[in-house]
Amino acid sequence: MKRLLMILLLVASPVWAVQPDEVLDDPELEARARELSKDLRCLVCRNESIDDSNADLARDLRLLVRERLVAGDSNDEAMAFIVDRYGEYVLLNPKTSGSNLVLWLAGPLMLLLAGGVGAVYLRRRSVAPVSGEDGLSDEEQARLKKIMEK
């Protein structure tokens, strides 16, 4: 019955890079492993989850997640183990705390700064006197007339 349920789950779900020999016998543990795998980045493919990647390192990470779950770790403990081992870069959605907070806030702050600089530039430009409205000086008019006569 478990095998039939697992086959139905695999057929009904989108195609992943998970190999049949990686799939756990316990459907509940396998579902937890898949859920964790969606949030882990393949360190080779960069912006692809380990569930979608065919890289050898992604396979190793999938096996490590399953190994931790079989050992009795909770989802948080398994994720903490992976992050401790590979760093926060392994998370597809990094945490918004600590030093990452600077990275999360840098984009919006730079956008506001650029908008402020642009507004000041446009304001000063609209108030600045326009050069060249006086027309040509007498000397320039004489020179232009001389050029036109040639």
N, C-alpha and C positions, 0 to 999 in steps of 0.2 A: 504494500500500500504506500509506504514512504517513497519507494522508488518511482511509482507511478505518479505520485504527487510532484516529486522533484522533476520528472521528465515533463510534466504538464507546465510547471513553472518555467522551466528553461525554454520550452517551445513558445509559450505565451509572452515571454519577456523579450525585450530587444536583444540584439546580438552583442555579447560582451567578449572580451578577450579571455575570459576565464575558461581554463581548460577543464575537461571533465574530471581529470584526476585531482583537481584542486577542490572540487565541490565537496562540502561536508555532508555526511549522512544525515545529520540532524537538520531538518528544514528551518527550524527556529534559529539555530546558530548560523546557518548559511545566510538567512535573511539579514541577521545582524552584521555579518561580514560584508555583505553587499552594501548595506547602508553605510558602514564605515568606509568602504572602498570608494564610494562616490565623493567623499570629502578629502581624499588623499591624492596629491599630485604625483604623476609619474615624473621622476627626476630626470629622465632621459627626454621625454616628449614635451615637457614643460607644462603646457596648459591642457593636459588631458588627464583624466582620472586614471588611477591604476586599474580600475575595472574595464576601461576602454582601451588600454594600451597593450600592445603585444611585446613590449620590451622585456628583456630578461629581468631587469631590476624591478619592473612593475610586478612581474610574476613572483619575485622574491618577497616583495612587500605584501602581496595578496596572501601568500603562504604564511608570512609572519603574523598578519592580522588573524588569520584562522587559527594559527598555533596559540596565540594569546587568548583567543576566545575559548578554545578547547581547554586551555589551562585554567579557565575559570575567571578570567578578567572581565570586568564590566566594560561597557563601551568606552567610558571615560578613561578607565585604566589602560585599555589597549591603545587608545588614541594618544594618551600621555606617554606611553612607552615608545611609540613610533616617533613622536615629536622630540622626545629626549634623545633618541638615537640619531635622527636625521635633521633635526632643527625645524623651526616653524615654516621654512620654505616648503616643506612637504604638504602643508595644508593648502587646499585650493581656496579657501576663504579664511585668510589670516585673522587672528584675534584683533580686536580694536582696543588693545590695552598696552601699557608699557611703551617700549620704543616704537612699536608699530603705530601707536597713536600719532606720532609725528608724521609718518608716511600717509596715514589716512587723512590728516588735516592739511598736509602740504598742498595738495591739488586745489581744494577750494580756496585756501588762503592765497595761493599764487593767482588764481582767477580774479579774486577780489582786488589784489594788488595791481594786476594788469588793467582791470577796469578803472581803478582810481587813477593810475598814471595816464590812461587814455583820456579820461574825462578832464583832467587838469590840462593836458596838451590841447585838447579841442577848445577848452574855455579860453586859454591864453591865446590861441590862434585866432579866435573870433574877435578878441578885444584888441589884438595887435594892429598897429597902423599898416595899411596896405601900401607897399612901395610901388612906385611906377605910375601912380595916378596923376602925378604932376605933368606928365607928358615929357617931351624932349626939350632939352635946354636949347638955347639959341645956337650954341656951337654944334650940337648934335644935329639940329635941323639944317644948318648950313652944310654940314658934311653929307647928310642924306641927300640934299638937293644936288650936291656936286656928283654924288654916285649915280643918281637917277639920270642926270644929263648925259652921261657917257654913253 
